Amino acid sequence: MKTNPSNKKALLALAIGGFGIGLTEFVIMGILTEVSSSLDITISEAGHFIAAYALGVVVGAPILTSLGSKVSAKRMLFMLMIWFTVFNTLSGLATGYSSLLFLRFLSGIPHGAFFGIGAVVATKLSKPGKSAQAISIMFSGLTIANVLGVPLGTYLGQQFSWSASFFLVGAVGLLALSSILLWMPHIETQNKEKKVPSQNGFKNMEFWALIALTTIGTGGFFAWYSYIAPLITNIAGLSDNFVGYAMMLAGLGMVVGNFIGAKMAELFSPLKAVILSLSLMVIILLINMVIATNPYLLMVLTFVIGVVSFTVATPIQVAIINTSKGSEMLASSMNQSAFNMGNASGAYLAGLPIAFGYGIIYSSLVGAMLASFGVLIALTIFIIRKQKEVNYRKMVMHL
């Protein structure tokens, strides 16, 4: 497909959908107190709504992508956004813990499939050699949501009602529906996909290694981000008001890092970009431990961590697509499940030293350790690739 102005609008439609998904995923963190008070539950119980959404992503990504493999990408994206809009709007009407928990699970179902299918669509809308930039445009919606959408949604939830935050998500969903309907062209993607286990891409051990890399490596970021509020208030000694500013700084960093990551994937190979990104994450999280008591340096480093952490998003997505030829959409959506498993596992593992009395600051150490394991996995994949290339050359020389 040749690149034309309409393709830019189609990428914008994907970014709007990404904005809505980023908004619903993270705004709940800013209104947990209001939700817990309104539903008469504890903060820890309100935290279950975050986990329920993540579980919905993990479950929904492979199922919906498989079911939609014979449907046009435009129609599937449209149906996913209908689901997203309906259940996020209904979340704002929930009257109890159980109903909201179930609705949050259902709201997370289309997340992975939307990004997975959207990433493949973005590559087909891009100019030759610019697929990473196209994917980064889609992901920019998610990162911008952390800068603009989440603060607005949090404000509405705190000033009026937590339900208003979800109604805002529903409104963005309607905007995404309209943009997909008007701007998204009909694209042939993977209509030949059938049974997942039979696809060559899924027989490739490198694919599963990359899934493990996403789960473990990106867990390093979530180990830090999950405890950013107590880090700001308890360790740096800043007031609660600075938590919102810190999250905006992290969000701005994510926006910048997202586009830097796309450039890195083009300048190097996607896997080399991932190794560099995660290596920098290890270093910056360890530095964070040392300077965390200095409020000024901590705020600066919050932006830097946001930059570094999101340089990995596009390269790992491109690496997954390149490794799973014939099953790109499903593989791409499964990578989104891996991101959310990294979210859950990073938050859980970072909470262990805190539970044992070692302090909030050790969440950064856990994050550095997870990112280090990610680097080791990436290096192992790189070494095995090189060895295969050497063996292939030797075989050709002997023929």
NULO-202116 format. One line per 2 residues: number of its first residue (from 0); for each residue y, z, x of N, C-alpha, C. Coordinates in steps of 0.2 Angstrom, whole numbers, padded with zeros to 4 digits. Each point is the difference from the previous one (the first is absolute). Layout:
BEGIN
NUM = Y,Z,X,Y,Z,X,Y,Z,X | ...
END
This chain:
BEGIN
0 = -0006,0000,0004,0006,0000,-0004,0006,0000,0004 | 0005,-0005,-0001,0006,0000,0004,0005,0005,-0002
2 = 0003,0003,0004,0005,0005,-0001,0006,-0003,-0004 | 0002,0003,-0005,0006,-0002,-0004,0004,0006,-0003
4 = 0006,-0001,-0002,0004,0006,-0003,-0004,0004,-0005 | -0004,-0003,-0004,-0003,0004,-0005,-0005,0005,0003
6 = -0003,-0002,0006,-0004,0005,0003,0003,0006,0002 | 0006,0000,0002,0004,0006,0001,0001,0004,-0006
8 = 0001,-0003,-0006,0000,0004,-0006,-0007,0003,-0001 | -0005,-0003,0001,-0007,0002,-0001,-0001,0006,0005
10 = 0002,0000,0006,0000,0006,0005,0004,0005,-0003 | 0006,-0001,-0003,0004,0005,-0003,-0004,0004,-0006
12 = -0003,-0004,-0004,-0004,0002,-0005,-0005,0005,0002 | -0004,-0001,0006,-0004,0004,0003,0003,0007,0003
14 = 0006,-0001,0002,0004,0005,0003,0002,0005,-0006 | 0002,-0003,-0006,0002,0004,-0005,-0006,0004,-0003
16 = -0006,-0003,0000,-0006,0004,-0002,-0002,0005,0005 | 0001,-0001,0007,-0001,0005,0005,0005,0006,-0001
18 = 0006,-0002,-0002,0005,0005,-0001,-0002,0005,-0005 | -0003,-0003,-0006,-0002,0005,-0005,-0006,0004,0002
20 = -0005,-0003,0004,-0006,0004,0002,0003,0005,0005 | 0004,-0001,0004,0003,0005,0005,0003,0005,-0004
22 = 0004,-0001,-0005,0004,0004,-0004,-0005,0005,-0003 | -0005,-0002,-0004,-0005,0004,-0003,-0004,0004,0004
24 = -0002,-0002,0006,-0004,0003,0005,0003,0006,0003 | 0007,0000,0001,0003,0005,0004,0005,0004,-0004
26 = 0002,-0002,-0006,0005,0004,-0004,-0003,0006,-0002 | -0006,0000,-0001,-0003,0006,-0003,0001,0006,0005
28 = 0000,-0001,0006,0001,0005,0005,0007,0003,0000 | 0005,-0003,-0003,0007,0003,-0001,0001,0003,-0006
30 = -0005,0000,-0005,0001,0003,-0007,-0006,0005,-0001 | -0004,0002,0005,-0006,0004,-0001,0002,0007,-0003
32 = 0006,0002,0002,0002,0007,-0003,0002,-0001,-0007 | 0003,-0005,-0002,0002,-0002,-0007,-0006,-0001,-0005
34 = -0005,-0003,0003,-0006,-0002,-0003,-0004,0007,-0001 | -0001,0004,0005,-0004,0006,-0001,0003,0005,-0005
36 = 0007,0000,0000,0004,0004,-0004,-0001,-0002,-0007 | 0000,-0006,-0002,0000,-0003,-0006,-0007,0001,-0003
38 = -0005,-0001,0004,-0007,0000,-0003,-0003,0007,0001 | 0004,0004,0003,-0003,0007,0001,-0006,0001,0004
40 = 0001,-0004,0006,-0006,0000,0005,0003,0002,0007 | -0004,0001,0005,0002,0002,0006,0002,-0006,0004
42 = 0004,0001,0006,0002,-0006,0004,-0007,-0003,0003 | -0004,0004,0002,-0007,-0003,0003,-0003,-0004,-0005
44 = 0000,0002,-0007,-0003,-0004,-0005,0004,-0006,-0001 | 0006,0000,0000,0004,-0006,-0001,-0001,-0005,0006
46 = -0002,0003,0006,-0002,-0004,0005,-0006,-0005,-0001 | -0004,0002,-0005,-0006,-0004,-0002,0002,-0006,-0002
48 = 0006,-0001,-0003,0003,-0006,-0003,0000,-0006,0006 | 0002,0003,0006,0001,-0005,0006,-0007,-0002,0002
50 = -0005,0005,0000,-0007,-0002,0002,-0003,-0005,-0006 | 0001,0001,-0006,-0002,-0004,-0005,0002,-0007,0000
52 = 0006,-0001,0002,0003,-0007,0001,-0004,-0003,0006 | 0000,0003,0006,-0004,-0002,0005,-0007,-0002,-0001
54 = -0003,0004,-0004,-0007,-0001,-0002,-0001,-0007,-0004 | 0005,-0001,-0005,0001,-0006,-0004,0000,-0006,0005
56 = 0004,0001,0005,0001,-0006,0005,-0007,-0002,0003 | -0003,0005,0002,-0006,-0001,0004,-0006,-0003,-0005
58 = 0000,0002,-0006,-0005,-0002,-0005,0002,-0007,-0002 | 0006,-0001,-0002,0003,-0006,-0003,0000,-0006,0004
60 = 0001,0001,0007,0002,-0006,0004,-0006,-0005,0000 | -0006,0002,0002,-0006,-0004,0001,-0002,-0003,-0007
62 = 0000,0004,-0005,-0003,-0001,-0007,0005,-0006,-0003 | 0006,0001,0000,0005,-0004,-0004,0000,-0007,0004
64 = 0000,0001,0007,0000,-0007,0004,-0006,-0004,-0001 | -0006,0003,-0001,-0006,-0003,-0001,0000,-0003,-0007
66 = 0002,0004,-0005,0001,-0003,-0007,0004,-0006,-0001 | 0006,0000,0004,0005,-0005,0000,-0001,-0006,0005
68 = -0006,0000,0003,-0001,-0005,0005,0000,-0007,-0002 | -0001,-0001,-0007,-0001,-0007,-0003,0007,-0001,-0004
70 = 0004,0005,0000,0006,-0001,-0004,0006,-0003,0005 | 0005,-0004,-0002,0005,-0002,0004,0004,0006,0003
72 = 0003,0000,0006,0003,0005,0003,0006,0002,-0005 | 0004,-0004,-0002,0006,0001,-0005,-0003,0004,-0006
74 = -0005,-0002,-0003,-0002,0003,-0006,-0003,0007,0002 | -0003,0001,0005,-0003,0007,0002,0006,0004,0002
76 = 0005,-0002,0004,0005,0004,0002,0004,0002,-0007 | 0001,-0004,-0004,0003,0001,-0007,-0004,0006,-0004
78 = -0006,-0001,0000,-0004,0005,-0004,0000,0007,0004 | 0000,0000,0006,0000,0006,0004,0007,0004,-0001
80 = 0005,-0004,-0001,0007,0003,-0001,0000,0002,-0007 | -0003,-0003,-0005,0000,0003,-0007,-0004,0006,0000
82 = -0005,0001,0003,-0004,0006,0001,0005,0006,0003 | 0003,-0002,0006,0004,0004,0003,0006,0003,-0004
84 = 0003,-0005,-0004,0006,0002,-0004,-0002,0005,-0006 | -0006,-0002,-0003,-0002,0004,-0006,-0002,0007,0002
86 = -0004,0001,0005,-0002,0007,0001,0005,0004,0004 | 0004,-0003,0004,0006,0004,0002,0005,0002,-0005
88 = 0001,-0004,-0005,0004,0002,-0006,-0003,0005,-0004 | -0007,0000,-0001,-0003,0005,-0004,0000,0006,0004
90 = 0000,0000,0007,0000,0006,0004,0006,0004,-0002 | 0006,-0003,-0002,0006,0004,-0002,-0001,0003,-0006
92 = -0005,-0002,-0004,-0001,0003,-0007,-0006,0005,0000 | -0003,0001,0006,-0005,0005,0000,0002,0007,-0002
94 = -0004,0004,-0003,0002,0007,-0002,-0004,0005,0003 | -0004,-0001,0004,-0004,0005,0003,-0003,-0002,0007
96 = -0003,0005,0003,-0003,-0001,0007,-0006,-0006,0000 | -0004,0001,-0005,-0006,-0005,0000,0002,-0007,-0001
98 = 0005,-0001,-0005,0002,-0007,-0002,0004,-0003,0006 | 0004,0004,0003,0004,-0003,0005,-0004,-0002,0006
100 = -0005,0005,0002,-0005,-0002,0005,-0004,-0006,-0001 | -0002,-0001,-0006,-0004,-0006,-0002,0005,-0006,0001
102 = 0006,0000,-0003,0004,-0005,0000,0003,-0002,0007 | 0000,0005,0005,0002,-0001,0007,-0006,-0004,0003
104 = -0006,0002,-0002,-0006,-0004,0003,0001,-0007,-0002 | 0001,-0001,-0006,0000,-0007,-0003,0006,-0004,0003
106 = 0006,0004,0001,0005,-0004,0003,-0001,-0002,0007 | -0004,0003,0004,-0002,-0002,0007,-0005,-0006,0000
108 = -0003,-0001,-0006,-0006,-0005,0001,0003,-0007,0002 | 0006,-0003,-0002,0002,-0007,0002,0003,0000,0007
110 = 0002,0006,0003,0003,0000,0006,-0003,-0004,0006 | -0006,0001,0001,-0003,-0003,0006,-0001,-0008,-0001
112 = -0002,-0001,-0007,-0002,-0007,-0001,0007,-0004,0000 | 0005,0003,-0002,0007,-0004,0000,0002,-0002,0007
114 = 0000,0005,0005,0001,-0001,0007,-0005,-0005,0003 | -0006,0001,-0002,-0005,-0004,0003,0000,-0007,-0001
116 = 0001,-0002,-0007,0001,-0006,-0002,0007,-0003,0002 | 0005,0004,0000,0007,-0002,0001,0000,-0002,0008
118 = -0004,0004,0004,0001,-0002,0007,-0003,-0007,0002 | -0006,-0001,-0004,-0002,-0007,0001,0004,-0005,-0003
120 = 0003,0001,-0006,0005,-0005,-0003,0006,-0001,0005 | 0002,0006,0003,0006,-0001,0005,-0001,-0004,0006
122 = -0007,0000,0002,-0001,-0004,0006,0000,-0008,-0002 | -0002,-0001,-0007,0000,-0007,-0002,0007,-0002,-0002
124 = 0005,0004,-0001,0006,-0002,-0001,0005,0000,0006 | -0003,0002,0006,0004,0000,0006,0000,-0007,0004
126 = 0004,0000,0004,0000,-0006,0005,-0006,0001,0005 | -0002,-0005,0003,-0005,0000,0005,0002,0005,0006
128 = -0005,0005,0001,0002,0005,0005,0004,0006,-0002 | 0002,0000,-0006,0005,0005,-0002,-0003,0004,-0006
130 = -0007,0001,0000,-0003,0003,-0005,0001,0008,0000 | 0001,0002,0006,0002,0008,0001,0006,0001,-0003
132 = 0005,-0004,0001,0007,0001,-0003,0000,0000,-0007 | -0004,-0005,-0003,-0001,0000,-0007,-0003,0007,-0003
134 = -0005,0002,0003,-0003,0006,-0002,0004,0006,0000 | 0005,0000,0006,0004,0005,0001,0006,0000,-0006
136 = 0001,-0005,-0003,0005,-0001,-0005,-0003,0004,-0006 | -0006,-0001,-0001,-0003,0003,-0006,0000,0008,0001
138 = -0002,0002,0006,0000,0007,0002,0007,0003,0000 | 0005,-0004,0001,0007,0002,0000,0001,0004,-0007
140 = -0002,-0003,-0005,0001,0004,-0007,-0002,0007,0000 | -0006,0001,0003,-0003,0007,0001,0005,0004,0004
142 = 0002,-0002,0006,0004,0004,0004,0007,0001,-0002 | 0003,-0005,-0004,0007,0001,-0003,-0001,0005,-0006
144 = -0006,0000,-0003,0000,0005,-0005,0001,0007,0003 | -0002,0001,0006,0001,0007,0003,0007,0001,0001
146 = 0004,-0005,0001,0007,0001,0002,0004,0001,-0007 | -0001,-0005,-0005,0004,0000,-0006,-0004,0003,-0006
148 = -0006,-0003,-0001,-0003,0002,-0006,-0002,0007,-0001 | -0003,0003,0005,-0003,0007,0000,0006,0005,-0001
150 = 0006,-0001,0004,0005,0005,-0001,0003,-0001,-0007 | 0001,-0006,-0003,0002,-0001,-0007,-0005,0003,-0005
152 = -0006,-0001,0001,-0005,0003,-0004,0000,0007,0000 | 0000,0003,0006,0001,0007,0001,0006,0003,-0004
154 = 0005,-0003,0001,0007,0003,-0003,-0001,0000,-0008 | -0003,-0006,-0003,-0001,0000,-0007,-0005,0005,-0002
156 = -0005,0001,0004,-0005,0005,-0002,0003,0007,0000 | 0004,0002,0005,0003,0006,0001,0006,0002,-0005
158 = 0004,-0006,-0002,0006,0001,-0004,-0002,0000,-0007 | -0005,-0004,-0002,-0001,-0001,-0007,-0007,0002,-0002
160 = -0005,-0003,0002,-0007,0001,-0001,-0005,-0003,0004 | -0005,0003,0002,-0005,-0004,0005,-0002,-0006,-0003
162 = -0001,0000,-0007,-0002,-0006,-0003,0005,-0006,0001 | 0006,0001,0001,0005,-0005,0002,-0002,-0004,0006
164 = -0003,0003,0005,-0002,-0003,0006,-0005,-0005,-0001 | -0005,0001,-0005,-0005,-0004,-0001,0002,-0006,-0005
166 = 0005,0002,-0004,0003,-0006,-0004,0004,-0005,0005 | 0003,0003,0005,0003,-0005,0005,-0005,-0004,0003
168 = -0006,0003,0002,-0006,-0004,0002,-0002,-0006,-0004 | 0000,0002,-0007,-0002,-0005,-0005,0005,-0006,0000
170 = 0007,0002,0000,0005,-0005,0000,-0001,-0005,0006 | -0001,0003,0006,-0001,-0004,0006,-0006,-0005,-0001
172 = -0005,0003,-0004,-0006,-0004,-0001,0001,-0006,-0005 | 0005,0001,-0005,0002,-0005,-0004,0004,-0006,0004
174 = 0004,0002,0005,0003,-0004,0004,-0005,-0004,0004 | -0005,0003,0003,-0005,-0003,0004,-0004,-0005,-0004
176 = -0001,0002,-0006,-0004,-0005,-0005,0004,-0006,-0001 | 0007,0000,-0001,0004,-0005,-0002,0000,-0005,0007
178 = 0001,0003,0005,0001,-0004,0007,-0007,-0004,0001 | -0005,0004,-0001,-0007,-0004,0001,0000,-0006,-0005
180 = 0001,0001,-0006,0000,-0005,-0005,0004,-0006,0002 | 0006,0002,0002,0005,-0006,0001,0000,-0003,0007
182 = -0002,0004,0005,0001,-0003,0007,-0007,-0001,0003 | -0005,0003,-0002,-0007,-0001,0004,-0003,-0006,-0002
184 = -0001,-0005,0005,-0004,-0006,-0001,-0007,0001,-0001 | -0004,-0005,-0003,-0007,0001,0000,-0003,-0002,0006
186 = -0004,0005,0003,-0002,-0001,0007,-0008,0001,0000 | -0004,-0005,0003,-0007,0001,0001,-0001,0004,0006
188 = -0004,0005,-0002,-0001,0005,0006,-0008,0000,0002 | -0003,0005,-0004,-0007,0001,0002,-0005,-0001,-0006
190 = 0001,-0006,-0004,-0004,-0001,-0006,-0008,0000,0002 | -0001,-0001,0006,-0007,-0001,0002,-0003,0007,0001
192 = 0003,0005,0000,-0002,0007,0002,-0005,0002,-0006 | -0006,0002,0002,-0005,0002,-0005,-0002,0008,0002
194 = -0006,0000,0002,-0002,0007,0002,0003,0003,0006 | 0003,0005,0001,0003,0003,0006,-0005,0001,0005
196 = -0006,0003,-0001,-0005,0001,0006,-0002,-0007,0003 | 0000,-0005,-0003,-0002,-0006,0003,0005,-0004,0004
198 = 0006,0002,0000,0005,-0003,0004,0000,0001,0007 | 0001,-0005,0004,-0001,0001,0007,0005,0005,0003
200 = 0006,0000,-0003,0005,0004,0003,-0002,0008,-0001 | -0004,0001,-0005,-0002,0007,-0001,-0006,0002,0004
202 = -0004,-0005,0003,-0005,0001,0005,0002,0001,0007 | 0007,-0001,0001,0003,0001,0007,0001,0007,0001
204 = -0003,0003,0005,0002,0007,0001,0007,0001,0002 | 0003,-0005,0003,0007,0001,0002,0004,0002,-0007
206 = -0001,-0003,-0005,0003,0001,-0007,0000,0008,-0001 | -0006,0002,0000,-0001,0008,-0002,0003,0004,0006
208 = 0000,-0002,0006,0004,0003,0005,0007,0001,-0001 | 0003,-0006,-0003,0007,0000,-0002,0002,0004,-0006
210 = -0005,0001,-0004,0001,0004,-0006,0000,0007,0002 | -0004,0002,0005,0000,0007,0003,0006,0001,0004
212 = 0003,-0005,0003,0006,0000,0004,0006,0002,-0005 | 0000,-0003,-0005,0005,0001,-0005,0000,0007,-0003
214 = -0006,0002,-0002,-0001,0007,-0003,0002,0005,0005 | -0002,0000,0006,0001,0005,0005,0007,-0001,0004
216 = 0001,-0006,0002,0007,-0001,0003,0006,0002,-0004 | 0000,-0003,-0006,0006,0001,-0004,0000,0007,-0003
218 = -0006,0004,0000,0000,0007,-0002,0005,0004,0005 | 0001,-0002,0006,0004,0003,0004,0007,0001,-0002
220 = 0003,-0006,-0004,0006,0000,-0003,0001,0005,-0006 | -0006,0000,-0004,0000,0004,-0006,-0001,0007,0002
222 = -0003,0002,0005,0000,0007,0002,0007,0003,0002 | 0004,-0004,0002,0007,0002,0002,0004,0000,-0007
224 = 0000,-0006,-0003,0004,-0001,-0006,-0001,0005,-0006 | -0007,0002,-0001,-0002,0004,-0005,0004,0007,0000
226 = 0002,0002,0006,0002,0007,0002,0008,-0001,0002 | 0003,-0005,-0001,0007,-0001,0002,0005,0005,-0003
228 = -0001,0002,-0006,0004,0005,-0003,0000,0007,0003 | -0006,0003,0001,0000,0006,0004,0002,0000,0007
230 = -0001,-0006,0003,0002,-0001,0007,0008,0000,0000 | 0003,-0003,-0004,0007,0000,-0001,0003,0007,-0001
232 = -0003,0004,-0005,0003,0006,-0002,-0002,0006,0004 | -0007,0000,0001,-0003,0006,0004,0001,0000,0007
234 = -0001,-0006,0003,0000,-0001,0008,0007,-0001,0002 | 0003,-0005,-0003,0007,-0002,0002,0005,0005,-0002
236 = -0001,0003,-0006,0005,0005,-0003,0005,-0003,-0004 | -0001,-0006,-0002,0005,-0004,-0005,-0001,0002,-0007
238 = 0005,-0001,-0004,-0001,0002,-0007,-0004,-0005,-0004 | -0002,0001,-0006,-0004,-0004,-0004,0003,-0007,-0001
240 = 0007,0000,0000,0004,-0006,-0001,-0002,-0006,0005 | -0001,0003,0006,-0002,-0005,0006,-0006,-0004,-0001
242 = -0005,0003,-0004,-0006,-0003,-0001,0001,-0007,-0003 | 0004,-0001,-0005,0001,-0006,-0003,0003,-0005,0005
244 = 0005,0002,0004,0003,-0004,0006,-0005,-0002,0005 | -0005,0005,0001,-0005,-0002,0005,-0005,-0005,-0002
246 = -0001,0000,-0007,-0005,-0005,-0003,0004,-0007,0000 | 0006,0000,-0001,0004,-0006,0000,0000,-0003,0007
248 = 0001,0004,0005,0000,-0002,0007,-0007,-0003,0002 | -0005,0003,-0002,-0007,-0002,0001,-0001,-0007,-0004
250 = 0003,0000,-0006,-0001,-0006,-0004,0004,-0006,0004 | 0006,0001,0002,0003,-0005,0004,-0004,-0002,0006
252 = -0003,0005,0003,-0004,-0002,0006,-0006,-0004,-0002 | -0003,0001,-0006,-0005,-0004,-0002,0002,-0007,-0001
254 = 0006,-0001,-0003,0003,-0007,-0001,0000,-0004,0006 | 0003,0003,0005,0001,-0003,0007,-0006,-0001,0003
256 = -0005,0005,0000,-0006,-0001,0003,-0005,-0005,-0003 | 0001,-0001,-0006,-0004,-0005,-0004,0001,-0007,0003
258 = 0007,-0002,0001,0002,-0006,0003,-0002,-0001,0007 | 0001,0006,0004,-0002,0000,0007,-0007,-0002,0001
260 = -0004,0003,-0004,-0007,-0001,0000,-0002,-0007,-0001 | 0003,-0003,-0005,-0001,-0007,-0001,0001,-0005,0006
262 = 0006,0002,0004,0002,-0004,0006,-0005,0002,0005 | -0003,0006,0001,-0005,0002,0005,-0006,-0004,-0001
264 = -0002,-0001,-0007,-0006,-0003,-0001,0000,-0008,0002 | 0006,-0002,0000,0001,-0007,0001,0001,-0001,0008
266 = 0003,0005,0003,0001,-0001,0008,-0006,0001,0003 | -0004,0005,-0002,-0006,0002,0003,-0006,-0002,-0005
268 = -0006,0002,0001,-0005,-0001,-0006,0001,0006,-0004 | -0002,0000,-0007,0000,0006,-0004,-0003,0006,0003
270 = -0006,-0001,0003,-0004,0006,0003,0004,0003,0005 | 0003,-0004,0005,0004,0003,0005,0006,0004,-0003
272 = 0003,-0003,-0005,0006,0003,-0003,-0002,0007,-0003 | -0006,0000,-0003,-0003,0007,-0003,-0001,0005,0006
274 = -0002,-0002,0005,-0001,0004,0006,0006,0003,0003 | 0005,-0004,0000,0007,0002,0002,0003,0005,-0005
276 = -0001,-0002,-0006,0003,0004,-0005,-0003,0007,0000 | -0006,0001,0000,-0004,0006,-0001,0001,0004,0007
278 = 0001,-0003,0005,0001,0003,0007,0007,0003,0000 | 0005,-0003,-0003,0007,0003,-0001,0000,0005,-0005
280 = -0004,0000,-0005,-0001,0005,-0005,-0002,0007,0003 | -0005,-0001,0005,-0003,0006,0003,0006,0003,0004
282 = 0003,-0004,0004,0005,0003,0004,0006,0003,-0004 | 0002,-0003,-0005,0006,0002,-0004,-0002,0007,-0004
284 = -0006,0000,-0002,-0002,0006,-0004,-0001,0006,0005 | -0002,-0001,0006,0000,0005,0005,0007,0003,0002
286 = 0004,-0005,0000,0007,0002,0002,0003,0004,-0006 | -0002,-0002,-0006,0003,0003,-0006,-0002,0008,0000
288 = -0006,0001,0003,-0002,0007,0000,0005,0004,0005 | 0002,-0003,0005,0004,0003,0005,0007,0002,-0002
290 = 0003,-0005,-0004,0007,0000,-0002,0001,0003,-0007 | -0005,0001,-0004,0000,0002,-0007,0005,0005,-0002
292 = 0001,0005,0005,0005,0006,-0002,0007,-0002,0001 | 0001,-0006,0003,0007,-0003,0000,0002,-0004,-0006
294 = 0004,0002,-0005,0001,-0004,-0006,0003,-0007,0001 | 0004,0000,0005,0003,-0007,0001,-0005,-0005,0003
296 = -0003,0002,0005,-0005,-0004,0003,-0006,-0002,-0005 | -0002,0005,-0004,-0005,-0001,-0005,0002,-0005,-0005
298 = 0006,0000,-0002,0002,-0005,-0005,0000,-0007,0003 | 0002,-0001,0006,0000,-0006,0004,-0007,-0002,0000
300 = -0004,0004,0002,-0007,-0002,0001,-0004,-0001,-0006 | 0003,0002,-0006,-0003,-0001,-0006,0001,-0008,-0002
302 = 0006,-0003,0002,0001,-0007,0000,-0005,-0004,0004 | 0000,0003,0006,-0004,-0004,0005,-0008,0000,-0002
304 = -0002,0006,-0002,-0007,0000,-0003,-0001,-0005,-0005 | 0005,0000,-0005,-0001,-0005,-0005,0000,-0007,0002
306 = 0004,-0002,0006,-0001,-0007,0003,-0006,-0001,0003 | -0002,0005,0004,-0007,-0001,0004,-0006,-0001,-0005
308 = 0000,0005,-0005,-0006,0000,-0004,-0001,-0006,-0004 | 0006,-0004,-0002,-0001,-0006,-0005,0000,-0006,0004
310 = 0000,0000,0007,-0001,-0006,0004,-0008,-0002,0000 | -0004,0005,-0003,-0007,-0002,0000,-0002,-0003,-0006
312 = 0004,0000,-0006,-0002,-0002,-0007,-0002,-0007,0000 | 0005,-0005,0002,-0002,-0007,0000,-0005,-0002,0005
314 = 0000,0002,0006,-0005,-0002,0005,-0007,0001,-0002 | -0001,0006,-0003,-0007,0002,-0002,-0002,-0004,-0006
316 = 0005,-0002,-0004,-0002,-0004,-0006,-0002,-0007,0002 | 0004,-0003,0005,-0001,-0006,0002,-0007,0000,0004
318 = -0002,0005,0004,-0006,0000,0003,-0006,0000,-0005 | 0001,0004,-0005,-0005,0000,-0005,-0001,-0006,-0003
320 = 0005,-0004,-0002,-0001,-0007,-0003,-0003,-0004,0005 | 0002,0000,0006,-0003,-0005,0005,-0007,0001,0001
322 = -0002,0007,-0001,-0007,0002,0002,-0005,-0002,-0006 | 0003,-0001,-0006,-0005,0000,-0006,0001,-0007,-0004
324 = -0001,-0005,0004,0001,-0007,-0003,-0005,-0001,-0005 | 0003,-0002,-0006,-0005,-0001,-0006,0001,0005,-0005
326 = 0002,0006,0002,0001,0006,-0004,0007,0003,0001 | 0005,-0004,0002,0006,0003,0002,0003,0005,-0005
328 = 0000,-0002,-0007,0004,0004,-0005,-0004,0007,-0001 | -0007,0000,0000,-0003,0006,-0001,0001,0004,0006
330 = -0001,-0003,0006,0001,0004,0007,0007,0003,0000 | 0005,-0004,-0002,0007,0003,0001,0001,0005,-0005
332 = -0003,0000,-0006,0001,0006,-0005,-0004,0006,0002 | -0006,-0001,0004,-0004,0006,0002,0004,0003,0006
334 = 0004,-0004,0003,0004,0003,0006,0006,0005,-0003 | 0002,-0002,-0007,0005,0005,-0003,-0004,0006,-0002
336 = -0006,-0001,-0002,-0004,0006,-0001,-0001,0005,0006 | -0001,-0003,0006,0000,0003,0006,0006,0004,0001
338 = 0006,-0003,-0001,0007,0003,0001,0000,0006,-0004 | -0002,0000,-0006,0000,0006,-0005,-0005,0005,0002
340 = -0006,-0002,0003,-0004,0005,0003,0003,0003,0006 | 0004,-0004,0004,0003,0003,0005,0005,0005,-0002
342 = 0004,-0001,-0006,0004,0004,-0003,-0003,0007,-0001 | -0005,0000,-0004,-0004,0006,-0002,-0003,0004,0006
344 = -0003,-0004,0004,-0003,0004,0006,0005,0002,0005 | 0005,-0003,0001,0005,0002,0004,0004,0006,-0002
346 = 0001,0001,-0007,0003,0005,-0003,-0005,0006,0001 | -0006,-0001,-0002,-0005,0006,0000,-0001,0002,0007
348 = -0001,-0004,0005,-0002,0002,0007,0006,0004,0003 | 0006,-0003,-0002,0006,0004,0003,0001,0006,-0003
350 = -0002,0001,-0006,0000,0007,-0003,-0004,0005,0003 | -0006,-0002,0003,-0004,0005,0003,0003,0005,0005
352 = 0003,-0002,0005,0003,0004,0005,0005,0005,-0004 | 0004,-0003,-0005,0004,0004,-0003,-0003,0006,-0004
354 = -0006,-0002,-0003,-0004,0005,-0004,-0002,0005,0005 | -0002,-0001,0006,-0002,0005,0005,0005,0003,0003
356 = 0006,-0001,-0002,0006,0004,0003,0003,-0003,0006 | -0001,-0006,0002,0003,-0003,0006,0007,-0002,-0001
358 = 0002,-0001,-0006,0007,-0002,-0001,0001,-0008,-0002 | 0005,-0001,-0004,0002,-0007,-0002,0000,-0005,0006
360 = 0002,0002,0005,0002,-0005,0006,-0007,-0003,0002 | -0006,0003,-0001,-0006,-0003,0002,-0002,-0005,-0004
362 = 0003,-0002,-0005,-0001,-0006,-0004,0001,-0006,0004 | 0005,0000,0004,0002,-0005,0004,-0006,-0001,0006
364 = -0003,0005,0002,-0005,0000,0005,-0006,-0004,-0003 | -0002,0002,-0006,-0005,-0003,-0004,0001,-0007,-0001
366 = 0006,-0002,-0001,0002,-0007,-0001,0000,-0004,0006 | 0001,0003,0006,0000,-0003,0006,-0008,-0001,0002
368 = -0004,0004,-0002,-0007,0000,0002,-0003,-0006,-0004 | 0002,0000,-0007,-0003,-0006,-0004,0003,-0006,0002
370 = 0006,-0001,0002,0002,-0006,0003,-0003,-0002,0006 | -0002,0005,0004,-0004,-0001,0007,-0006,-0003,-0002
372 = -0004,0003,-0005,-0006,-0003,-0002,0000,-0007,-0002 | 0006,-0002,-0003,0001,-0007,-0003,0001,-0004,0006
374 = 0004,0002,0006,0000,-0004,0006,-0006,-0001,0003 | -0005,0005,0000,-0006,-0001,0003,-0004,-0005,-0004
376 = 0000,0000,-0006,-0004,-0005,-0004,0003,-0007,0001 | 0007,-0001,0000,0003,-0006,0001,-0002,-0003,0007
378 = 0000,0004,0005,-0002,-0002,0007,-0007,-0002,0000 | -0004,0004,-0003,-0007,-0002,0000,-0001,-0007,-0003
380 = 0003,-0002,-0006,0000,-0006,-0003,0002,-0005,0005 | 0006,0001,0003,0003,-0005,0005,-0005,-0001,0006
382 = -0003,0005,0003,-0005,-0001,0005,-0006,-0004,-0002 | -0003,0002,-0006,-0005,-0004,-0002,0001,-0008,-0001
384 = 0007,-0001,-0003,0002,-0007,-0001,0000,-0003,0007 | 0003,0003,0005,0000,-0003,0007,-0007,-0002,0003
386 = -0004,0005,-0002,-0007,-0001,0003,-0003,-0006,-0003 | 0001,0000,-0007,-0003,-0006,-0003,0003,-0007,0002
388 = 0006,0000,0002,0003,-0006,0003,-0003,-0002,0006 | -0001,0005,0005,-0003,-0001,0006,-0007,-0002,-0001
390 = -0004,0003,-0004,-0007,-0002,-0001,0000,-0008,-0003 | 0005,-0001,-0004,0000,-0007,-0003,0002,-0005,0006
392 = 0004,0002,0004,0002,-0005,0005,-0006,-0001,0005 | -0004,0005,0001,-0006,0000,0005,-0005,-0005,-0004
394 = -0001,0001,-0006,-0005,-0004,-0004,0002,-0008,0001 | 0007,-0001,-0001,0002,-0007,0000,-0001,-0003,0007
396 = 0001,0004,0005,0000,-0002,0007,-0007,-0002,0002 | -0005,0004,-0004,-0007,-0002,0002,-0003,-0006,-0004
398 = 0004,-0002,-0005,-0003,-0006,-0004,0001,-0006,0004
END
